Amino acid sequence: MTPKTPLKRGFSTRSIHSGEDRQRYADSITTPIVQTSTYAFKDTQEIEAYTKKGKPRFEYGRYGNPTEKVAQRRLAELEGAEDCVVFSSGMSAIVTTILAIVRSGDHIVITDDAYRKTLEFCSSYLQRFGVDCTVVPFGDYKVLEDAVRPNTRFIFSESPTNPYLNVFDLVKLKGIAERHGVLTLIDSTFATPINQRPLEFGIDLVMHSCTKYMAGHNDILAGATLGRHELVEQIRALHKAMGGVIDAHCCYLLLRGLKTFPLRVNRQNEIAMEVARFLEAHPKVRRVYYPGLESHPHHAIAREQMTGFGGVITFEIKGRLSDAKRFLDRLQLCFIAPSLGGVETLITHPGLVSYYEYNRKERYALGITDTLLRLAVGIEDPRDIIADLNQALGN
């Protein structure tokens, strides 16, 4: 029989089928959940084929799972990566990745607009392992380049960032990295591979909190790191030792979420633009931060390297903290919750949630004001989202 020529498939088709074998256990359409912690050998010959000859198979849940393998292959295909390793959370992906590629005596550079827990890990916990960290202002590429030392191992940033949705110029970042021979790491959670694929710009490693848009239903925790095979293998080796593994059921839910991934994210792109324009025109809103708006400082960069602007909008309302609280308490559709990327619209107050341990002066130094709010649109009717925001603002 003449072998079939593989078809070149579009993004939506790959979101549904990538990583799966054509014929599956029990002729199932969906990838089965392999709910086991341990895998049996049928005899000693099979053990030796695995241990001495390296024949691929599963041995123990911390080292891999068939459902997990499908999820990794699908994510790699969507991101355009050679390899992928998945984790029990986005922070597990970030921490394990960083620890796998640094050594005592190394130095790293990270932008000040990174996620708070990422900054905390890099600027505090890494010191215990003899790794120095320099935090630089986001968008100041001269300061960024000047911060690079002979022992710098990598430059880390998010794009877009949280909460101001700043967009990193990936071409400039790669140029700086090449001049100094350092690695580049981008947390691309807010963008997703639908809106931006950093590997295509020469970035070395990309990380995602798959909890958000990829799973898309606010029901699991998961993370992923993707890139060249040799780099991902280093991370996978440490991952097996650290044990931040994702379970088979979460992998199944991640795969299920990915089947509707393009539908959801493209819709969220559309809704967010509509809501952002509504907020920008509202008399009780001081300022809106959304890369799709011409008023955003990085709108031109976003247009160059993104195909969509995402589902998160950050905005400041006029007034004081009491006005922000009143606004939140009046919402009827939008849930007050700190995550993003799911089918339900969520809104959070960074000052009350993420930065509650900081005093007002410390928060304002970081740009976290009393009236700053972050909205993550779901896939409800945009008219309903806008109506809810409008009534809560008092109009």
C-alpha positions as CSV (number, residue, x, y, z in Angstrom):
1,M,0.0,0.0,0.0
2,T,1.3,3.5,-0.9
3,P,1.9,5.5,2.3
4,K,-0.3,8.6,2.8
5,T,1.3,12.0,2.3
6,P,0.8,14.1,5.5
7,L,-1.5,17.0,4.9
8,K,-0.4,20.5,5.8
9,R,-3.0,21.5,8.4
10,G,-4.3,24.8,9.7
11,F,-4.1,26.0,13.3
12,S,-7.6,25.0,14.3
13,T,-7.1,21.5,12.9
14,R,-3.9,21.2,14.8
15,S,-5.5,22.3,18.0
16,I,-7.9,19.4,17.7
17,H,-5.7,16.6,16.3
18,S,-2.0,17.3,16.9
19,G,-0.1,14.9,19.0
20,E,-2.6,12.1,18.8
21,D,-2.2,8.8,17.1
22,R,-4.8,8.1,14.5
23,Q,-5.9,4.9,16.2
24,R,-6.3,5.1,20.0
25,Y,-7.1,2.7,22.8
26,A,-10.5,1.1,22.4
27,D,-11.0,3.1,19.1
28,S,-11.7,6.1,21.3
29,I,-12.1,9.5,19.5
30,T,-10.7,11.4,22.5
31,T,-7.3,10.7,24.1
32,P,-7.9,8.3,27.0
33,I,-6.9,9.2,30.6
34,V,-4.2,6.8,31.6
35,Q,-4.9,6.9,35.3
36,T,-2.0,5.0,36.8
37,S,1.1,5.9,38.8
38,T,3.2,2.8,37.7
39,Y,3.7,0.8,34.5
40,A,4.4,-2.9,34.5
41,F,7.1,-4.8,32.6
42,K,6.0,-8.1,31.1
43,D,9.4,-9.7,31.7
44,T,13.1,-9.0,32.4
45,Q,13.9,-8.8,28.7
46,E,11.6,-5.8,28.4
47,I,13.3,-4.2,31.4
48,E,16.7,-4.5,29.7
49,A,15.4,-3.2,26.4
50,Y,14.3,-0.1,28.3
51,T,17.3,0.4,30.6
52,K,20.2,-0.8,28.4
53,K,19.0,-0.1,24.9
54,G,16.8,2.9,25.5
55,K,13.6,1.6,24.0
56,P,10.9,4.2,24.7
57,R,8.2,3.2,27.1
58,F,6.6,4.4,30.4
59,E,7.9,3.3,33.8
60,Y,6.7,5.6,36.6
61,G,4.2,8.5,36.6
62,R,6.8,11.1,37.6
63,Y,8.8,10.3,34.4
64,G,5.8,10.5,32.0
65,N,2.3,9.5,31.1
66,P,0.7,8.7,27.8
67,T,-2.0,11.4,28.1
68,E,0.7,13.9,29.1
69,K,2.8,13.0,26.1
70,V,-0.1,13.8,23.7
71,A,-0.5,17.2,25.4
72,Q,3.2,18.0,25.1
73,R,3.2,17.1,21.4
74,R,0.2,19.2,20.7
75,L,1.5,22.3,22.5
76,A,4.8,22.0,20.7
77,E,3.0,21.9,17.4
78,L,0.9,24.9,18.2
79,E,3.9,27.0,19.4
80,G,6.2,25.8,16.6
81,A,8.7,24.3,19.1
82,E,10.9,21.2,18.8
83,D,9.9,20.0,22.2
84,C,7.7,20.7,25.2
85,V,7.5,19.7,28.9
86,V,4.3,20.3,30.9
87,F,4.1,21.0,34.6
88,S,1.6,21.1,37.4
89,S,1.3,24.9,37.2
90,G,2.7,27.9,35.4
91,M,5.0,28.8,38.3
92,S,6.3,25.2,38.4
93,A,7.3,25.7,34.7
94,I,9.0,29.0,35.4
95,V,10.9,27.9,38.6
96,T,12.0,24.5,37.2
97,T,13.1,26.1,33.9
98,I,15.2,28.7,35.6
99,L,16.8,26.3,38.0
100,A,17.6,23.9,35.2
101,I,19.6,26.4,33.2
102,V,21.5,28.5,35.9
103,R,24.5,27.6,38.0
104,S,26.0,29.1,41.1
105,G,27.8,32.3,40.0
106,D,25.5,33.0,37.2
107,H,23.6,36.3,36.7
108,I,20.2,36.9,35.2
109,V,18.3,40.0,34.0
110,I,14.5,40.3,34.4
111,T,12.2,43.2,33.7
112,D,10.3,45.0,36.5
113,D,6.9,44.4,34.9
114,A,7.1,40.6,35.3
115,Y,4.6,38.7,37.4
116,R,5.1,39.4,41.1
117,K,5.9,35.8,42.1
118,T,8.3,35.4,39.2
119,L,10.1,38.6,40.4
120,E,10.1,37.3,44.0
121,F,11.7,34.0,43.0
122,C,14.3,35.6,40.8
123,S,15.3,38.5,43.0
124,S,15.1,36.7,46.4
125,Y,15.1,32.9,46.3
126,L,17.8,32.6,43.6
127,Q,20.2,34.4,45.9
128,R,20.3,31.3,48.1
129,F,21.8,29.3,45.1
130,G,24.4,31.9,44.4
131,V,22.6,33.4,41.4
132,D,22.5,37.2,41.1
133,C,19.6,39.0,39.6
134,T,19.2,42.5,38.1
135,V,15.7,44.0,37.7
136,V,15.5,46.5,34.9
137,P,12.7,48.9,33.8
138,F,10.5,47.5,31.1
139,G,11.1,49.1,27.7
140,D,14.4,50.7,28.4
141,Y,16.6,48.6,26.1
142,K,19.8,50.6,26.8
143,V,19.5,49.9,30.5
144,L,18.6,46.3,29.7
145,E,21.7,45.8,27.5
146,D,23.9,47.7,30.0
147,A,22.8,45.2,32.7
148,V,24.1,42.2,30.9
149,R,27.4,40.9,32.4
150,P,30.0,38.3,31.2
151,N,28.3,35.8,33.6
152,T,24.7,36.6,32.5
153,R,22.9,33.4,31.6
154,F,19.6,34.8,30.3
155,I,17.2,37.7,29.9
156,F,13.6,37.1,31.1
157,S,10.4,39.0,30.5
158,E,6.7,38.6,29.8
159,S,5.0,39.9,26.7
160,P,2.4,41.2,27.1
161,T,3.1,42.0,30.8
162,N,0.8,42.0,33.8
163,P,-1.0,44.2,34.5
164,Y,-0.1,47.0,32.0
165,L,0.0,44.8,29.0
166,N,3.4,46.2,27.8
167,V,4.7,44.5,24.7
168,F,8.4,43.5,24.4
169,D,10.1,44.3,21.1
170,L,11.3,40.7,20.5
171,V,13.5,41.7,17.6
172,K,15.5,44.1,19.9
173,L,15.6,41.5,22.6
174,K,17.1,38.9,20.3
175,G,19.6,41.4,19.0
176,I,20.8,42.2,22.5
177,A,21.0,38.5,23.4
178,E,23.0,37.6,20.3
179,R,25.5,40.4,20.9
180,H,26.2,39.1,24.4
181,G,25.7,35.3,23.9
182,V,22.8,35.0,26.4
183,L,19.6,33.0,26.4
184,T,16.1,34.6,26.1
185,L,13.1,33.5,28.0
186,I,9.6,34.9,27.4
187,D,6.4,34.2,29.4
188,S,3.8,34.3,26.6
189,T,0.8,33.4,28.7
190,F,-1.2,36.6,27.9
191,A,-0.5,36.3,24.2
192,T,-0.9,32.6,23.5
193,P,0.5,31.0,20.4
194,I,-2.5,32.3,18.5
195,N,-1.6,35.9,18.9
196,Q,2.2,35.7,19.2
197,R,4.9,33.0,18.7
198,P,8.2,34.2,20.2
199,L,10.2,31.3,18.9
200,E,9.7,32.6,15.4
201,F,11.5,35.7,16.5
202,G,14.5,33.7,17.7
203,I,13.6,33.5,21.4
204,D,15.1,30.4,23.0
205,L,12.4,29.3,25.5
206,V,8.7,30.2,25.8
207,M,6.6,29.5,28.9
208,H,2.9,29.4,29.5
209,S,0.5,29.1,32.3
210,C,-1.8,26.7,30.6
211,T,-4.2,27.2,33.4
212,K,-5.3,30.3,31.5
213,Y,-6.2,30.4,27.8
214,M,-5.0,27.0,26.7
215,A,-7.2,25.1,29.1
216,G,-9.7,27.9,29.0
217,H,-12.3,26.8,31.5
218,N,-11.0,27.9,34.9
219,D,-10.9,24.3,36.1
220,I,-7.2,23.1,36.1
221,L,-3.7,24.2,36.9
222,A,-1.0,23.5,34.3
223,G,2.2,25.0,32.8
224,A,4.5,24.4,29.9
225,T,8.0,25.3,28.7
226,L,8.8,25.0,25.0
227,G,11.8,25.4,22.8
228,R,14.8,23.6,21.3
229,H,15.0,19.9,22.1
230,E,18.4,20.2,23.8
231,L,17.3,23.0,26.2
232,V,13.9,21.3,27.0
233,E,15.7,18.1,27.8
234,Q,17.8,19.8,30.5
235,I,14.5,21.1,32.0
236,R,12.8,17.7,31.7
237,A,15.7,16.1,33.6
238,L,15.3,18.4,36.5
239,H,11.5,18.2,36.3
240,K,11.7,14.4,36.9
241,A,13.7,15.1,40.1
242,M,11.6,18.0,41.4
243,G,8.3,16.2,40.8
244,G,6.1,19.1,39.7
245,V,4.2,16.7,37.4
246,I,0.8,17.2,35.9
247,D,-1.7,14.4,36.4
248,A,-3.4,12.5,33.6
249,H,-6.8,13.9,34.2
250,C,-5.5,17.5,34.0
251,C,-3.8,16.6,30.8
252,Y,-7.1,15.3,29.4
253,L,-8.8,18.5,30.4
254,L,-6.0,20.6,28.8
255,L,-6.4,18.6,25.6
256,R,-10.1,19.1,25.7
257,G,-9.6,22.9,26.2
258,L,-7.2,23.0,23.3
259,K,-9.8,21.7,20.9
260,T,-11.8,25.0,21.2
261,F,-8.7,27.1,21.8
262,P,-8.7,29.1,18.5
263,L,-12.5,29.7,18.7
264,R,-12.3,31.0,22.3
265,V,-9.2,33.2,21.9
266,N,-10.2,34.7,18.6
267,R,-13.6,35.6,20.1
268,Q,-11.9,37.0,23.2
269,N,-9.7,39.2,21.0
270,E,-12.8,40.6,19.4
271,I,-14.7,41.1,22.6
272,A,-11.7,42.7,24.4
273,M,-11.3,45.3,21.6
274,E,-15.0,46.2,21.8
275,V,-14.9,46.5,25.6
276,A,-11.6,48.4,25.6
277,R,-13.1,51.0,23.2
278,F,-16.2,51.3,25.4
279,L,-14.1,51.9,28.5
280,E,-11.8,54.4,26.8
281,A,-14.8,56.5,25.8
282,H,-16.5,56.2,29.3
283,P,-16.5,59.5,31.3
284,K,-15.7,57.7,34.6
285,V,-12.7,55.9,33.3
286,R,-9.3,57.7,33.6
287,R,-7.2,55.5,31.3
288,V,-7.3,52.2,29.5
289,Y,-4.3,49.9,28.8
290,Y,-4.9,47.6,25.9
291,P,-2.3,46.9,23.1
292,G,-5.0,47.0,20.5
293,L,-5.8,50.7,21.2
294,E,-3.8,53.4,19.5
295,S,-3.4,55.0,22.9
296,H,-1.3,52.1,24.2
297,P,2.4,53.0,24.3
298,H,3.4,49.7,22.6
299,H,0.6,49.6,20.0
300,A,3.0,49.8,17.1
301,I,5.1,47.0,18.4
302,A,2.0,44.9,19.1
303,R,0.8,45.4,15.5
304,E,4.1,44.3,14.1
305,Q,4.5,41.0,16.1
306,M,1.0,40.0,17.2
307,T,-1.9,38.8,15.2
308,G,-4.4,39.6,18.0
309,F,-4.2,41.7,21.2
310,G,-5.6,39.2,23.8
311,G,-8.5,39.1,26.2
312,V,-7.1,41.2,29.1
313,I,-7.8,44.9,29.6
314,T,-6.4,47.0,32.4
315,F,-8.0,50.3,33.3
316,E,-8.2,53.0,35.9
317,I,-11.4,54.6,37.0
318,K,-11.8,58.1,38.4
319,G,-12.0,58.5,42.1
320,R,-10.6,56.8,45.1
321,L,-10.2,53.3,46.5
322,S,-13.8,53.5,47.9
323,D,-15.0,54.1,44.3
324,A,-13.1,51.1,43.0
325,K,-14.7,48.9,45.7
326,R,-18.1,50.3,45.0
327,F,-17.7,49.5,41.3
328,L,-16.6,45.9,42.0
329,D,-19.4,45.3,44.5
330,R,-22.0,46.4,42.0
331,L,-21.0,44.0,39.2
332,Q,-23.6,41.3,38.4
333,L,-22.1,39.3,35.5
334,C,-18.3,39.7,35.9
335,F,-16.8,37.6,38.7
336,I,-14.3,39.2,41.1
337,A,-11.4,36.7,40.7
338,P,-7.7,37.0,40.0
339,S,-7.2,34.7,37.0
340,L,-7.8,35.1,33.3
341,G,-8.3,33.1,30.0
342,G,-11.4,31.2,30.8
343,V,-14.9,31.4,29.3
344,E,-16.2,33.5,32.2
345,T,-15.4,37.2,32.4
346,L,-13.2,37.9,35.5
347,I,-12.1,41.1,37.1
348,T,-9.6,41.8,39.8
349,H,-8.2,44.7,41.8
350,P,-4.4,44.2,41.9
351,G,-4.0,46.4,44.9
352,L,-6.4,44.4,47.0
353,V,-5.4,41.0,45.8
354,S,-1.9,40.6,44.4
355,Y,-0.3,43.5,46.3
356,Y,-2.3,43.4,49.5
357,E,0.9,43.0,51.6
358,Y,2.3,46.3,50.2
359,N,1.5,49.7,51.8
360,R,0.0,52.4,49.5
361,K,3.4,54.1,48.9
362,E,5.0,50.8,47.9
363,R,2.2,49.9,45.6
364,Y,2.2,53.3,43.9
365,A,5.9,53.1,43.3
366,L,5.1,49.9,41.3
367,G,2.3,51.6,39.4
368,I,-0.4,49.7,41.3
369,T,-2.9,52.5,42.1
370,D,-6.1,52.4,44.2
371,T,-8.3,52.5,41.2
372,L,-6.4,50.1,38.9
373,L,-8.5,47.2,37.7
374,R,-7.8,44.2,35.4
375,L,-10.5,42.8,33.3
376,A,-10.2,39.4,31.6
377,V,-13.1,38.9,29.2
378,G,-14.7,35.6,28.7
379,I,-16.9,34.6,25.7
380,E,-20.2,36.0,26.9
381,D,-22.2,38.4,24.7
382,P,-20.1,41.6,24.6
383,R,-23.2,43.6,25.0
384,D,-23.8,42.0,28.4
385,I,-20.3,42.5,29.6
386,I,-20.5,46.2,28.6
387,A,-23.9,46.6,30.2
388,D,-22.6,45.2,33.5
389,L,-19.5,47.4,33.5
390,N,-21.7,50.4,32.6
391,Q,-24.2,49.9,35.4
392,A,-21.4,49.2,37.9
393,L,-19.7,52.5,36.9
394,G,-23.0,54.3,37.7
395,N,-24.4,55.1,34.3
